[in-house]
Structures are given as structure tokens and as C-alpha cells.
Amino acid sequence: MAELKYISGFGNECASEDPRCPGSLPEGQNNPQVCPYNLYAEQLSGSAFTCPRSTNKRSWLYRILPSVSHKPFESIDEGHVTHNWDEVDPDPNQLRWKPFEIPKASQKKVDFVSGLHTLCGAGDIKSNNGLAIHIFLCNTSMENRCFYNSDGDFLIVPQKGNLLIYTEFGKMLVQPNEICVIQRGMRFSIDVFEETRGYLLEVYGVHFELPDLGPIGANGLANPRDFLIPVAWYEDRQVPGGYTVINKYQGKLFAAKQDVSPFNVVAWHGNYTPYKYNLKNFMVINSVAFDHADPSIFTVLTAKSVRPGVAIADFVIFPPRWGVADKTFRPPYYHRNCMSEFMGLIRGHYEAKQGGFLPGGGSLHSTMTPHGPDADCFEKASKAKLAPERIADGTMVSMLTARFRRPLNSPPLLKEVAIFHFSKVTEEESKGGELHDCISTFPCIYTHILVYMLDFCCGGVERSSDLESDLGSEFRSHLLVPV
């Protein structure tokens, strides 16, 4: 496959035309009476017409046939996609999933749409307020099928296998350690080359933005120039058997037939486009003196709510970096959070939990559910020499934080998914039994300190050699007073 070309910049006003049709982009106006090459002019609006200019999103597409040239939509089976959170009983436990198993192509061909599985979500899709987290598991390309989402934006995080994504704006190759965003209403189709797996964050009614940098300054985190937009590419292809356009609308799936490929946009201009980003380009901000900074410093993209500083969802990563903080417990601290946190592992391992949390798996800590390093990580980090060290080399962890409380998928669907489709996940493990075991086995260090201090400071007696022996060296290093 020839190397694909891109335009760089986040949210830029861009213009592109397929070199096979020079001059196909109208000059000086958007919808001339007759477009070059007799193309149709079509506007795709990602915001209301009257939004402030700084937030107004739209693109003009010049295409061989308009998008309206299709047969009526009809409801189709949603498969494992859902948005009905009301029927779900809440579960505040710490939850973890082993790697989700990809179906074998020799047994059943599954493309991106049919391989979507909703894992959790919250909010109201009809009022454009909320989010959903999906897993995609596929083994074959979308053949004469495309997909678009009327409910919100898709942030796609491939974990295994490359994605060749055809869009109305051009083509993107998205590999593991890259992400892409397909914004609301944009039609796309995905080719895969092997058994493929990844995570998908869907936000309703809002768009992803770069986070504000505040005192960081003008540069840092995900820099705008590193986001890549596809260049115009089209195919003038008739599909005698009918091309299927699949639409996700108010959480339901609908399909319509048309006689041509939808990727017939010869030229376009605007600021409402799909885009991709390589996570290796993230410029890490971290503590260089003491204490562990909050994970918000690792935010790549945010979907803002109407409350300043409170996001509907943030996409966060924990990339390779230096750890240099003095007098500090360097792993992530123990935490209870008003935000829910879903984590996915793209590669390697997570610094706070070495075992059990594997690439292609996931974990969920809901609102105010306690979480943090396991006992082994705590023991090692509490005794470690605090020399400068590399952290997370060869790994990449993603985290999706949200202000909503996120119930799991409905019990019947979760059970079916866990047992039949994600065969490595047992019912007990899907409810977090193994994760709870590894985070609930901590020694009660403080109790031993109290006993010693009462004996030594308050009792007025000589230090007991038996007590000192009972404390042991593993606890002596944690005492608040010298032994």
C-alpha cells in the first residue's frame, strides 16, 4: 500500500482536492450554480449555524452524488450495542476484564460494526448528554458497508492490528499506539488485516477538544501540529448488489441501500474532519521536585460539559517518562474520585499493577470506589531508592475519565458476552473478584506502630526485645519513630 498523505493541525481550516481532478475545489464561494466537474456541493455541519465562530464546525464536500441518494433506512439488529442503562443494577465494585477474545475468522467473519460490544456507559443519548465505552473485536474488513454515528463522536484506540479507515475526507492508517476520532455524522469503513481488537469511547452531542494548558503555557501535552487529517481521495464505484449505509441513531442501528460507494468526495474544505494522532508525540509534564501530580496532566483530549473544568469525558494516557520526585511514593496514589475511570492497556504493563491487568483487557473504578496500587507495588515503592528512573518504557495505558456514574451493560448481555464471546472472562472475574483480591491484602502497618509507640513512649518501660522482634524488619522501615 502506498504511503498515505495527511494535513497537519488540530481544528484547522483546511482544503484538499484529489490530484486526479485538479481544480475541483471551487474558488471564492461554497456552492456555485455549477460546480467544477459537475460535482454536487454538500455541507456537513458539526455545530449549530449560530455557534460562535471559535466553536463553529462545518465542512463543504464536493461529491459525485449527494449523500441523500439512498433508499429508506430500516431498523436492523443492534447486536451487542446498547444505550439502555436504566435496566442495569449498579455495581460499585472494582472491576477488571481479562483480554477480550477475538473471534476466529475460520469460525465466523466479524467486521468492525458487527464486532462492537458496549461495555459500560451513562447519560441520556436522546438529550445529547453522556457517553458509552465499547470494545471492538473483528477479523474481516467491512465489505460494501459503511457506518456513521448520529449520536456523537467516536474516539477509536486500536490495541491489536492496524486499521485502514476510509472516510469521506480520505484515508487514514491507524496503528496501535495511535488514536483517531471520527466525528458525528461522518461516514467511514474499516479494513483490517488480521484479528483486530481495540477500545472505543463515544461521547454524545459534544466534540473532543485539546485541554486548556493554563500555567503550562502555549506548548505541551498533545501539540496541535501533531494531529493529522486525511487528504481528499475518492472512488467512483458502482455497487450492483447495493452498498449498505449503517446509521446509529438514538442508540439504535438502521441500514439503507444505495447503488454507489459513499466515498465519492473529490474535494473538500472546512474545519470539521476526521483526524488521527500518534501517542508517542505526547509531551509529558511531570513533577520534578516532590509529590505525585494528578493524572489530569496526561490528558490528550477532552469532551467538555457545560460546567467549567468538568468534562463529560477525558482521554488520558500514561506514557513512558522519567520519575525523579524526591521523598515521594512515586506510583499512582490511593484514590477515591467523583469521576469514573475506565482503563485499557494497549501494550506492556501498568506500573501500579504488574499482574492480571493485561493488554487488551480493561478495568473500571466507578464514582467514589477506592482504588490504587496493589500491596506488592506499595511494598516495593515504599522501600525503593529514589534515584531518577525511567517509568513505563515499552508500555502504553489509556484511561477514560467521566463525570457520570457508569453502570455495566445489562446483566443478560454482559453474561452472554462474558461467557460466549469473551471466553477468557468468567462471570466472577467480570465482577472483579480477582482484582478485589489483589487490592485487599495489605498489612496493617499502622497498628504495629501504635503498639510500639504506646510501649516505648507512654508505658515508661524499657524497649521490649520480643516486641522489636515481632515487628520485624519489613515493618521497622515504616515506623514513624526510630527503632
Secondary structure, DSSP 8 states (H G I E B T S, - for coil): -----EEE-SS--EEEE-TTSTT-S-SS-SS-SS-GGG-EEEEEESS-TTS-GGG--EEEEEESS-TT-S---EEE--TB-----TTS----S-EEE-------TTT----TTTTEEEEEEEEEGGGTEEEEEEEEEESS---SEEEEESSEEEEEEEEES-EEEEETTEEEEE-TTEEEEE-TT--EEEEESSSEEEEEEEEES---B----GGG-SS-BS-GGG-EEE-------EEEEEEEEEEEETTEEEEEEEEE-S--EEEEEES---EEEEGGG-B----SSBS---GGGGEEEEEE-SSTT-EEEEEEEE-SEEE--BTS--S---B--SSEEEEEEEES-BTTB-SS--TT-EEEE-TT--B---HHHHHHHHH-----EEESTT-EEEEEEESS---BS-HHHHHHIIIIISTT--HHHHTTHHHHHHHS----HHHHHHHHHIIIIIS-----HHHHHHHHHHHHTT-SS--
